[in-house]
Amino acid sequence: MKGTLRWLLLAALLSTGLLLAACQANQAQSTPTAEATAPEAFSLPAATPVEPRAATFLTLKQLSPAARVYERLELAIETDGTYANPFDPAEVDLRLRLRGPEGQEVVIPAFWYQEYHQAGMAATGAPEWRARFSPASAGTWSATAFLGDLQSPELTFEAAAPDPDSHGFIRIQDNRFLHDDGQVFYPLGINIGWGSGDQVSNYAGWLEKLSANGGNIIRVWMASWSFAIEWDDTGLGNYTNRLYRAWQLDQVFSMAEDYSVVIELVLLNHGAFSERVNPEWDDNPYNVENGGMCEAPECFATDPQAREYFKRRLRYIAARWGYSTALFAWEWWNEADWTPIDDPEMAAWIQEMTPALLEHDPNDHLVSTSYAQSARPAINNLPEIDFSQVHLYSSVNPALQFPDLYLERSQAVPGKPVLFAEFGADAGIEDANSPDQQGLHLHNGLWAATFSGFASPAMYWWWDSYVDPLDLWPVFGRMARFLEGEDPGRMLPGKFRLSNPNFPVLALLAQDPAAGGTVAMAWIHDRKNTTDALQQARLLLSWQEGGVPQGWVYKPEAVQGLSLKLQGLPDGTYTARWYAPGEGVWLEDVIFSISDGEAAIAVPEFTGDMAVKITK
């Protein structure tokens, strides 16, 4: 029912011309989006007037059973103070001061919290103040809550050493993603922007399947129909009526932590501030027609009052989710080019909002933003932006399209990783009726992006209408199996050649081949292993008696007799480990030698594509 309602709405929007997707030369289009069905029956806290009363005491209560480095420590703050708007720091600026065993001091905001039952989304218990923190080092910590001159008795706790599987927060070093402990993080995942109805159960199923197949990242939107804490049912600056959505996002973060999956959290979707592309401006609380201060969407970036209200929202978001190692990055906007905010205004806004956000984020998470149609160097080269992104909806063969796209983006925004954050064959719709039942375009996007030099495989968009209904999660598993133990971020695109130039080959070479490990990787692609070729084969079958057999899987003819010419590696003895990407299985290991800087090795017979790792 969820999918039917959403895509009926999409069809209606498309038929009336309200959903625009301006196609550019590279066929980039706006992110597909539609308002999901609202969460099922829920109960909001009673909206009884509150008589403000100054607090006379503060007491800390530890809710987490134990503390561990990089894991959430949650505290409740008990007080007799009452406030008309507990989300307004001008009225109540309740904070937590933590001191660590190495002399560090961290101050974070507390946040107003309401517990809910998942079934029916009914509020349970009274709302209360909470604070979340992840200790950065083992040893004795102390915590004190304070509000003006009032402070709580000190609470001390021991933080144990981190779990061996916990590697800390994700940073950027040498143009690649690494955890605090130096562990490589190479993003492999998919967009899972929102759920519908019982979002918690939605995400539980998706995260389990992604994690089981080696996936480690998702991209989640705080959109009006999903996890936004401020919209037309809240007004500006008071999030009481959206605390159930914040609770749902809590559950997504908790599950992500359990499954070792990280979240790129999109704080603003373009439609909320657009009157032409997926327009939601009419319902936006910043709109003067809804009691806000803005007559037009672009005022959001320039009006002082609008900026201060958004800083209040950022304070709450950082207080509630900034603790988590499952937070990969804050993403300011999804595809900001679909808003009327121009580059100078956007640059000034990002330069003002980034320190306002990170002031309340003691873990200094990465920050990014996204555009649909170009590299937008005026924005992505800002020091406040840690990495750039590519969004692309195109049915063109990724093996032919992605290398040039990477070159263009990496030159426009040098010195920063380029995350391939959205990809699909069509921005209109991809669902279980797609002729590509086996996820061939998904597969090619994963492999081509990796071997073109992007900081991630291409993250597909159609998670709930296409990937999940057709159970295409194993496509990720086949990529993860090949990448296990590898760090593509330390490699750069290289030049290998095939004996037959009609077969594209994309290669990655280690920047320091003498350092050992995998010194090169290559992916050989058959041009017939594409959705275009699949659809032609399917059409031919449909004309034959009996039509397309049920369960039919497209496979091009086997390829044999190719040789791969290697260049750019030092002389010596090497091992080539061959891998069949379509089946996800390792094949033979072949020992060979390079002399005078070159070698040619035989490529095993393959169907569709072939990959190889070369170690010295």
C-alpha positions as CSV (number, residue, x, y, z in Angstrom):
1,M,0.0,0.0,0.0
2,K,2.9,2.3,0.9
3,G,4.5,2.1,-2.5
4,T,1.2,2.3,-4.4
5,L,0.2,5.5,-2.7
6,R,3.6,7.1,-3.1
7,W,3.9,6.3,-6.8
8,L,0.3,7.2,-7.6
9,L,1.2,10.6,-6.1
10,L,4.3,10.8,-8.3
11,A,2.3,9.9,-11.4
12,A,-0.2,12.6,-10.6
13,L,2.5,15.2,-10.1
14,L,4.2,14.2,-13.3
15,S,1.0,14.3,-15.3
16,T,0.2,17.9,-14.0
17,G,3.8,19.0,-14.7
18,L,4.4,19.9,-11.1
19,L,7.4,17.6,-10.7
20,L,10.2,18.9,-12.8
21,A,13.4,17.1,-13.8
22,A,15.5,19.2,-16.0
23,C,17.8,16.9,-18.0
24,Q,21.3,18.2,-18.6
25,A,24.0,17.1,-21.0
26,N,25.2,14.5,-18.5
27,Q,21.5,13.5,-17.9
28,A,21.6,14.6,-14.2
29,Q,18.1,15.1,-12.9
30,S,16.5,16.1,-9.7
31,T,16.3,13.5,-7.0
32,P,13.0,11.7,-7.3
33,T,10.9,12.6,-4.3
34,A,7.3,12.3,-3.2
35,E,5.5,12.8,0.1
36,A,5.3,9.4,1.8
37,T,2.2,8.4,3.6
38,A,2.2,9.8,7.2
39,P,3.2,7.5,10.0
40,E,0.2,5.4,11.2
41,A,-1.9,6.4,14.2
42,F,0.1,8.2,16.9
43,S,-0.7,10.3,20.0
44,L,0.9,13.6,20.7
45,P,1.7,14.9,24.2
46,A,-1.2,16.9,25.6
47,A,-0.9,20.5,24.5
48,T,-1.7,22.0,27.9
49,P,-0.4,25.5,28.6
50,V,2.8,25.5,30.7
51,E,3.4,28.1,33.4
52,P,7.1,28.9,33.4
53,R,8.9,28.3,36.7
54,A,12.6,28.7,37.3
55,A,14.5,25.6,38.2
56,T,15.7,25.2,41.8
57,F,17.7,22.0,41.3
58,L,19.3,19.8,38.7
59,T,20.1,16.1,39.2
60,L,21.8,13.7,36.8
61,K,20.7,10.1,36.2
62,Q,22.7,7.7,34.1
63,L,20.4,5.8,31.8
64,S,23.0,3.7,29.9
65,P,24.0,0.6,32.0
66,A,27.7,1.2,31.3
67,A,30.0,3.6,29.4
68,R,32.4,2.6,26.7
69,V,34.7,4.6,24.3
70,Y,32.8,5.5,21.1
71,E,29.5,4.3,22.4
72,R,26.5,6.3,23.6
73,L,26.3,7.4,27.2
74,E,22.8,8.7,27.9
75,L,21.8,10.8,30.9
76,A,18.5,12.2,32.1
77,I,18.5,15.6,33.8
78,E,15.8,15.9,36.5
79,T,14.7,19.4,37.4
80,D,11.6,21.2,38.8
81,G,12.0,24.0,36.2
82,T,9.1,24.3,33.6
83,Y,9.3,26.2,30.3
84,A,6.8,27.4,27.7
85,N,9.2,26.3,25.0
86,P,11.9,23.9,26.0
87,F,13.5,24.2,22.5
88,D,14.3,27.8,22.9
89,P,17.8,28.3,24.4
90,A,16.9,31.9,25.1
91,E,14.4,30.6,27.6
92,V,16.2,27.5,28.9
93,D,19.9,26.9,28.0
94,L,20.5,23.6,29.8
95,R,23.8,22.0,29.2
96,L,26.1,19.2,30.3
97,R,29.8,19.7,31.0
98,L,32.0,16.6,30.8
99,R,35.6,16.3,31.9
100,G,37.8,13.3,30.8
101,P,40.8,11.4,32.1
102,E,43.2,13.3,29.8
103,G,42.1,16.7,30.9
104,Q,39.6,17.2,28.1
105,E,36.5,19.3,28.7
106,V,33.4,19.0,26.5
107,V,30.2,21.1,26.8
108,I,27.0,19.9,25.0
109,P,23.4,21.0,25.0
110,A,20.7,18.9,26.7
111,F,17.6,18.2,24.6
112,W,13.9,17.8,25.4
113,Y,12.8,14.2,24.9
114,Q,9.6,12.1,24.7
115,E,9.5,8.3,24.7
116,Y,7.1,6.5,22.4
117,H,5.7,3.0,21.8
118,Q,6.6,1.8,18.4
119,A,3.2,0.2,18.0
120,G,0.8,3.0,17.2
121,M,3.4,5.6,17.9
122,A,1.8,6.5,21.2
123,A,3.7,8.7,23.7
124,T,4.6,6.9,26.9
125,G,5.7,8.5,30.2
126,A,6.4,12.2,30.8
127,P,8.8,14.2,28.6
128,E,12.2,14.9,30.1
129,W,15.6,16.5,29.6
130,R,18.3,14.2,28.2
131,A,22.0,14.4,27.0
132,R,24.0,12.1,24.9
133,F,27.7,11.7,24.7
134,S,30.3,9.3,23.4
135,P,33.5,9.2,25.5
136,A,36.7,9.6,23.4
137,S,39.1,7.9,25.8
138,A,39.0,5.2,28.5
139,G,39.1,6.1,32.2
140,T,37.2,8.2,34.7
141,W,34.9,10.9,33.4
142,S,32.8,13.4,35.3
143,A,29.5,15.1,34.3
144,T,27.8,18.2,35.6
145,A,24.6,19.7,34.3
146,F,24.3,23.5,34.5
147,L,21.7,26.1,33.8
148,G,22.9,29.7,34.4
149,D,24.4,29.7,37.8
150,L,22.6,26.5,38.9
151,Q,24.4,23.2,38.6
152,S,23.9,19.6,39.5
153,P,26.0,17.4,41.8
154,E,28.8,15.8,39.9
155,L,28.3,12.4,38.4
156,T,31.3,10.2,37.7
157,F,31.5,7.2,35.5
158,E,34.2,4.8,34.1
159,A,34.5,4.5,30.3
160,A,35.8,1.1,29.3
161,A,38.1,0.6,26.3
162,P,36.3,0.5,22.9
163,D,34.9,-2.7,21.5
164,P,37.4,-4.2,19.0
165,D,34.8,-3.7,16.2
166,S,34.3,0.0,17.0
167,H,36.8,2.2,15.2
168,G,35.6,5.7,16.1
169,F,34.4,8.6,14.0
170,I,35.1,9.0,10.3
171,R,37.6,11.6,9.2
172,I,39.3,12.5,5.9
173,Q,43.0,12.0,5.5
174,D,45.0,12.0,2.3
175,N,41.8,12.4,0.3
176,R,40.2,9.2,1.7
177,F,37.9,8.2,4.6
178,L,39.5,6.8,7.7
179,H,38.2,6.1,11.2
180,D,39.8,7.6,14.3
181,D,41.9,4.5,14.8
182,G,43.2,4.6,11.2
183,Q,40.9,1.8,10.0
184,V,39.9,2.3,6.3
185,F,36.3,3.3,5.6
186,Y,35.3,2.8,2.0
187,P,31.5,3.6,1.6
188,L,29.4,0.9,0.0
189,G,25.7,1.6,0.3
190,I,22.4,3.0,-1.0
191,N,20.0,5.8,-0.4
192,I,17.4,4.9,2.1
193,G,15.8,8.3,2.4
194,W,12.7,7.6,4.3
195,G,10.2,4.9,5.2
196,S,6.4,5.0,5.4
197,G,3.9,4.2,8.1
198,D,6.0,2.3,10.6
199,Q,9.4,3.7,9.6
200,V,11.2,1.8,12.3
201,S,10.2,-1.6,10.9
202,N,11.0,-0.4,7.4
203,Y,14.5,0.5,8.3
204,A,15.0,-2.6,10.4
205,G,14.4,-4.8,7.3
206,W,16.5,-2.6,5.0
207,L,19.4,-2.3,7.3
208,E,19.5,-6.0,8.1
209,K,19.6,-6.9,4.3
210,L,22.2,-4.2,3.5
211,S,24.5,-5.1,6.3
212,A,24.2,-8.8,5.6
213,N,25.6,-8.0,2.1
214,G,28.5,-5.9,3.2
215,G,26.9,-2.5,2.9
216,N,28.0,0.2,5.4
217,I,26.4,3.5,4.5
218,I,22.9,4.9,3.9
219,R,21.7,8.4,3.1
220,V,18.7,9.6,5.1
221,W,16.6,12.7,4.7
222,M,15.1,14.9,7.4
223,A,12.2,15.7,5.0
224,S,8.8,16.9,6.0
225,W,7.2,13.5,5.4
226,S,9.9,11.6,7.3
227,F,12.2,12.8,10.0
228,A,11.9,16.6,9.9
229,I,11.4,18.0,13.4
230,E,10.0,21.4,12.2
231,W,7.2,21.8,9.7
232,D,3.6,23.1,9.2
233,D,2.4,21.2,12.2
234,T,5.0,22.7,14.6
235,G,5.5,26.3,13.5
236,L,9.0,27.7,14.0
237,G,11.2,26.9,16.9
238,N,8.9,24.5,18.9
239,Y,9.3,20.8,17.9
240,T,6.8,19.2,20.4
241,N,4.5,18.0,17.7
242,R,7.4,16.2,15.9
243,L,9.1,14.5,18.8
244,Y,7.7,11.2,17.6
245,R,9.6,11.7,14.4
246,A,12.8,12.4,16.3
247,W,12.2,9.2,18.3
248,Q,11.9,7.3,15.1
249,L,15.2,8.7,13.9
250,D,16.7,7.6,17.2
251,Q,15.7,4.0,16.4
252,V,17.3,4.3,13.0
253,F,20.6,5.5,14.5
254,S,20.5,2.7,17.1
255,M,19.9,0.1,14.4
256,A,22.7,1.6,12.3
257,E,25.1,1.4,15.2
258,D,24.1,-2.3,15.7
259,Y,24.6,-3.1,12.0
260,S,27.9,-1.1,11.6
261,V,26.2,1.1,9.1
262,V,26.7,4.9,9.0
263,I,24.3,7.6,8.0
264,E,24.7,10.7,5.8
265,L,22.0,12.8,7.3
266,V,20.4,15.3,4.9
267,L,19.2,18.2,6.9
268,L,17.3,20.1,4.2
269,N,15.6,18.8,1.0
270,H,15.3,21.1,-1.9
271,G,11.5,20.9,-2.2
272,A,11.0,22.6,1.1
273,F,12.4,25.8,-0.3
274,S,11.3,25.5,-3.9
275,E,8.3,26.7,-5.8
276,R,9.1,24.8,-9.0
277,V,10.8,21.4,-8.3
278,N,9.0,19.1,-5.9
279,P,7.5,22.3,-4.4
280,E,6.7,22.3,-0.7
281,W,7.2,26.0,-0.1
282,D,3.4,26.6,0.5
283,D,3.6,24.4,3.6
284,N,6.9,25.6,4.9
285,P,6.7,27.3,8.3
286,Y,9.3,29.9,7.2
287,N,6.7,31.1,4.6
288,V,5.0,34.3,5.7
289,E,1.6,32.8,4.8
290,N,2.2,30.2,7.6
291,G,3.4,32.7,10.2
292,G,7.0,32.8,9.1
293,M,9.1,35.8,8.0
294,C,9.8,34.9,4.3
295,E,7.8,36.0,1.3
296,A,10.0,33.9,-1.0
297,P,12.2,30.8,-0.4
298,E,15.5,32.6,-0.9
299,C,14.9,34.7,2.1
300,F,15.6,31.7,4.2
301,A,19.4,32.2,3.5
302,T,19.5,35.9,4.1
303,D,16.9,36.9,6.7
304,P,18.6,37.3,10.1
305,Q,15.5,36.0,12.0
306,A,15.2,33.0,9.7
307,R,18.9,32.1,10.2
308,E,18.6,32.3,14.0
309,Y,15.5,30.0,14.0
310,F,17.5,27.5,11.9
311,K,20.5,27.7,14.2
312,R,18.1,26.7,17.0
313,R,17.1,23.7,15.0
314,L,20.7,22.8,14.4
315,R,21.4,23.0,18.1
316,Y,18.7,20.4,18.8
317,I,19.8,18.1,16.0
318,A,23.5,18.2,17.1
319,A,22.5,17.6,20.7
320,R,20.4,14.6,19.9
321,W,22.4,12.8,17.1
322,G,25.9,14.4,17.2
323,Y,27.1,11.8,19.7
324,S,26.9,8.9,17.2
325,T,29.7,7.1,15.4
326,A,26.9,6.0,13.0
327,L,26.7,9.6,11.8
328,F,29.0,9.7,8.7
329,A,28.3,13.3,7.8
330,W,25.9,16.2,8.0
331,E,24.6,17.1,4.5
332,W,23.2,20.6,4.3
333,W,21.1,20.3,1.2
334,N,19.9,17.7,-1.2
335,E,20.4,19.3,-4.6
336,A,20.4,22.9,-3.6
337,D,20.4,24.0,-7.3
338,W,16.6,23.3,-7.3
339,T,16.2,26.2,-4.9
340,P,16.4,29.9,-5.8
341,I,19.3,30.5,-3.4
342,D,22.2,31.6,-5.6
343,D,25.9,30.7,-5.0
344,P,27.0,33.8,-3.1
345,E,24.0,33.6,-0.7
346,M,24.5,29.9,-0.3
347,A,28.2,30.3,0.4
348,A,27.6,32.9,3.0
349,W,24.9,30.8,4.6
350,I,27.1,27.6,4.8
351,Q,30.0,29.7,6.2
352,E,27.7,30.9,9.0
353,M,25.8,27.7,9.7
354,T,28.7,25.3,9.7
355,P,30.4,26.7,12.9
356,A,26.9,27.1,14.4
357,L,26.3,23.4,13.9
358,L,29.8,22.2,14.9
359,E,29.7,24.3,18.0
360,H,27.3,21.8,19.4
361,D,28.9,18.7,17.8
362,P,31.9,17.7,20.0
363,N,32.8,15.0,17.5
364,D,33.4,17.3,14.6
365,H,31.5,15.2,12.0
366,L,32.2,15.7,8.3
367,V,30.1,18.3,6.4
368,S,28.9,18.2,2.8
369,T,26.1,19.4,0.5
370,S,24.8,18.3,-2.9
371,Y,23.8,19.6,-6.3
372,A,22.0,17.8,-9.1
373,Q,23.7,19.2,-12.2
374,S,27.3,20.3,-11.7
375,A,30.3,20.3,-9.5
376,R,29.4,23.8,-8.2
377,P,33.0,24.7,-7.3
378,A,32.0,28.0,-5.7
379,I,30.3,26.0,-3.0
380,N,32.2,22.7,-2.9
381,N,35.6,24.4,-2.7
382,L,34.6,26.1,0.5
383,P,36.8,25.0,3.5
384,E,33.5,24.2,5.4
385,I,32.7,21.5,2.9
386,D,34.7,18.3,3.5
387,F,33.8,16.3,0.4
388,S,31.8,16.9,-2.8
389,Q,29.1,14.7,-4.3
390,V,27.8,13.5,-7.6
391,H,24.1,12.8,-8.4
392,L,23.3,11.2,-11.7
393,Y,20.3,9.6,-13.3
394,S,21.3,8.1,-16.7
395,S,20.9,4.9,-18.6
396,V,24.2,5.4,-20.4
397,N,26.7,2.6,-19.8
398,P,28.6,3.6,-16.5
399,A,31.8,2.0,-17.7
400,L,31.9,4.6,-20.5
401,Q,30.4,7.5,-18.7
402,F,31.9,7.5,-15.2
403,P,35.7,8.0,-15.9
404,D,35.1,11.3,-17.6
405,L,32.6,12.4,-15.0
406,Y,35.2,11.6,-12.2
407,L,37.9,13.6,-14.1
408,E,35.6,16.6,-14.5
409,R,34.4,16.6,-10.8
410,S,37.8,15.9,-9.3
411,Q,39.4,18.7,-11.3
412,A,36.6,21.2,-10.4
413,V,37.0,20.4,-6.7
414,P,40.6,19.3,-6.2
415,G,41.9,17.7,-3.0
416,K,38.6,16.4,-1.7
417,P,37.0,13.0,-2.0
418,V,34.1,12.8,-4.5
419,L,31.2,10.7,-3.1
420,F,28.9,9.2,-5.7
421,A,25.8,9.8,-3.6
422,E,22.9,9.2,-6.0
423,F,22.5,7.1,-9.0
424,G,19.7,5.5,-11.1
425,A,18.8,4.7,-14.6
426,D,15.7,6.9,-14.5
427,A,14.6,9.8,-12.2
428,G,11.0,9.1,-13.1
429,I,10.5,5.6,-11.6
430,E,12.3,2.3,-11.2
431,D,10.2,-0.4,-9.7
432,A,9.7,-4.2,-9.7
433,N,8.3,-4.0,-13.2
434,S,11.6,-2.8,-14.6
435,P,13.0,-4.9,-17.5
436,D,16.2,-5.0,-15.5
437,Q,15.1,-7.6,-13.0
438,Q,18.6,-8.6,-12.1
439,G,20.0,-5.2,-11.2
440,L,22.5,-4.9,-14.0
441,H,22.6,-1.1,-14.0
442,L,23.0,-1.2,-10.2
443,H,25.8,-3.6,-10.6
444,N,27.6,-1.6,-13.3
445,G,27.2,1.6,-11.3
446,L,28.9,0.0,-8.2
447,W,31.9,-1.3,-10.2
448,A,32.4,1.6,-12.6
449,A,32.3,4.2,-9.9
450,T,34.9,2.4,-7.8
451,F,37.3,1.8,-10.7
452,S,36.8,5.4,-12.0
453,G,38.3,6.9,-8.9
454,F,35.2,8.0,-6.9
455,A,35.3,7.8,-3.1
456,S,32.5,5.3,-3.2
457,P,30.6,3.0,-5.5
458,A,27.5,4.7,-7.0
459,M,24.8,4.8,-4.3
460,Y,21.5,3.7,-6.0
461,W,18.3,5.6,-5.3
462,W,15.3,3.3,-5.7
463,W,15.6,1.4,-2.5
464,D,12.0,0.6,-1.6
465,S,10.4,0.3,-5.1
466,Y,13.2,-1.5,-6.9
467,V,16.1,-2.9,-4.9
468,D,14.2,-4.3,-2.0
469,P,11.1,-5.8,-3.9
470,L,13.5,-7.6,-6.3
471,D,15.9,-8.6,-3.5
472,L,18.9,-7.1,-5.3
473,W,20.8,-6.8,-2.0
474,P,23.3,-9.6,-3.0
475,V,24.6,-7.2,-5.8
476,F,26.2,-5.3,-2.9
477,G,27.5,-8.5,-1.4
478,R,29.4,-9.4,-4.6
479,M,31.1,-6.0,-4.6
480,A,31.9,-6.2,-0.8
481,R,33.5,-9.6,-1.3
482,F,35.9,-8.2,-3.8
483,L,36.7,-5.1,-1.8
484,E,37.2,-6.9,1.6
485,G,40.4,-5.7,3.1
486,E,41.1,-3.2,0.4
487,D,41.5,0.6,0.4
488,P,40.6,1.9,-3.0
489,G,41.1,5.4,-1.6
490,R,44.9,4.9,-1.7
491,M,44.7,4.2,-5.4
492,L,44.4,6.4,-8.5
493,P,43.0,5.6,-11.9
494,G,45.6,4.0,-14.1
495,K,46.0,2.9,-17.7
496,F,45.8,-0.8,-18.5
497,R,44.9,-2.0,-22.0
498,L,43.2,-5.1,-23.4
499,S,44.1,-6.9,-26.5
500,N,40.7,-6.1,-27.8
501,P,39.9,-2.4,-27.4
502,N,36.2,-3.0,-27.7
503,F,36.1,-4.1,-24.1
504,P,36.5,-1.2,-21.6
505,V,39.0,-1.8,-18.8
506,L,39.2,0.5,-15.8
507,A,42.2,0.2,-13.5
508,L,43.3,1.5,-10.1
509,L,47.0,1.7,-9.1
510,A,48.4,2.2,-5.7
511,Q,50.1,5.5,-5.3
512,D,53.1,3.7,-3.7
513,P,53.3,0.2,-5.3
514,A,56.5,-0.6,-3.4
515,A,54.5,-0.5,-0.1
516,G,53.1,-3.9,-0.8
517,G,49.6,-5.2,-0.5
518,T,47.3,-4.9,-3.5
519,V,49.2,-2.7,-5.9
520,A,46.6,-2.6,-8.7
521,M,43.0,-3.6,-9.4
522,A,41.2,-3.8,-12.7
523,W,37.6,-4.3,-13.9
524,I,37.0,-5.6,-17.5
525,H,33.6,-4.9,-18.9
526,D,31.7,-6.3,-21.8
527,R,29.7,-3.6,-23.6
528,K,26.9,-6.1,-24.1
529,N,26.6,-6.4,-20.3
530,T,24.2,-3.4,-20.1
531,T,20.6,-2.6,-19.7
532,D,20.3,-1.6,-23.3
533,A,21.6,-5.0,-24.5
534,L,19.4,-6.7,-21.9
535,Q,16.3,-4.9,-23.2
536,Q,17.1,-5.8,-26.8
537,A,17.5,-9.5,-25.9
538,R,14.3,-9.4,-24.0
539,L,12.5,-7.8,-27.0
540,L,13.8,-10.5,-29.3
541,L,12.5,-13.2,-26.9
542,S,9.1,-11.5,-26.6
543,W,8.7,-11.9,-30.4
544,Q,9.3,-15.6,-30.3
545,E,6.7,-18.3,-29.5
546,G,6.4,-18.6,-25.7
547,G,7.8,-15.1,-25.1
548,V,10.2,-14.3,-22.3
549,P,10.5,-17.4,-20.0
550,Q,9.7,-16.9,-16.4
551,G,12.8,-16.3,-14.3
552,W,14.8,-15.5,-17.4
553,V,18.3,-13.9,-16.6
554,Y,20.2,-12.1,-19.3
555,K,23.7,-13.2,-20.0
556,P,25.8,-12.1,-22.9
557,E,28.0,-14.6,-24.8
558,A,31.1,-15.8,-23.0
559,V,34.3,-13.9,-23.9
560,Q,37.6,-15.6,-24.3
561,G,41.1,-15.1,-25.7
562,L,41.7,-11.7,-24.2
563,S,45.0,-10.5,-22.6
564,L,45.5,-7.6,-20.2
565,K,48.6,-5.4,-20.7
566,L,49.9,-4.0,-17.4
567,Q,51.8,-0.7,-17.1
568,G,53.0,1.4,-14.3
569,L,54.2,-1.3,-11.9
570,P,57.8,-2.0,-10.9
571,D,59.5,-5.0,-12.2
572,G,59.1,-8.1,-10.1
573,T,56.9,-11.2,-9.5
574,Y,53.2,-10.7,-8.9
575,T,50.0,-12.7,-8.3
576,A,46.8,-12.0,-10.3
577,R,43.7,-13.0,-8.3
578,W,40.8,-13.2,-10.7
579,Y,37.2,-12.6,-9.6
580,A,33.8,-13.1,-11.3
581,P,31.8,-10.0,-10.3
582,G,28.5,-11.3,-11.6
583,E,28.7,-14.5,-9.5
584,G,30.7,-13.0,-6.6
585,V,33.3,-15.9,-6.7
586,W,37.0,-16.0,-6.7
587,L,38.6,-17.8,-9.6
588,E,42.2,-18.8,-10.2
589,D,45.4,-17.2,-8.9
590,V,48.1,-16.7,-11.5
591,I,51.8,-15.9,-10.8
592,F,53.5,-13.7,-13.4
593,S,56.5,-11.4,-13.8
594,I,56.9,-7.8,-15.0
595,S,60.1,-6.9,-16.7
596,D,61.0,-3.6,-18.4
597,G,57.8,-2.1,-16.9
598,E,55.3,-4.2,-18.8
599,A,53.6,-7.6,-18.8
600,A,50.7,-9.2,-20.6
601,I,48.5,-11.7,-18.7
602,A,45.7,-13.9,-20.1
603,V,42.2,-13.1,-19.0
604,P,40.1,-16.1,-18.0
605,E,37.0,-16.7,-20.0
606,F,34.1,-14.6,-18.6
607,T,30.5,-13.6,-19.0
608,G,29.6,-10.0,-18.5
609,D,32.6,-8.7,-16.7
610,M,35.8,-9.8,-14.9
611,A,37.9,-8.2,-12.1
612,V,41.4,-8.8,-10.8
613,K,43.6,-7.9,-7.9
614,I,47.3,-7.7,-8.4
615,T,49.7,-8.2,-5.4
616,K,53.4,-8.3,-5.4
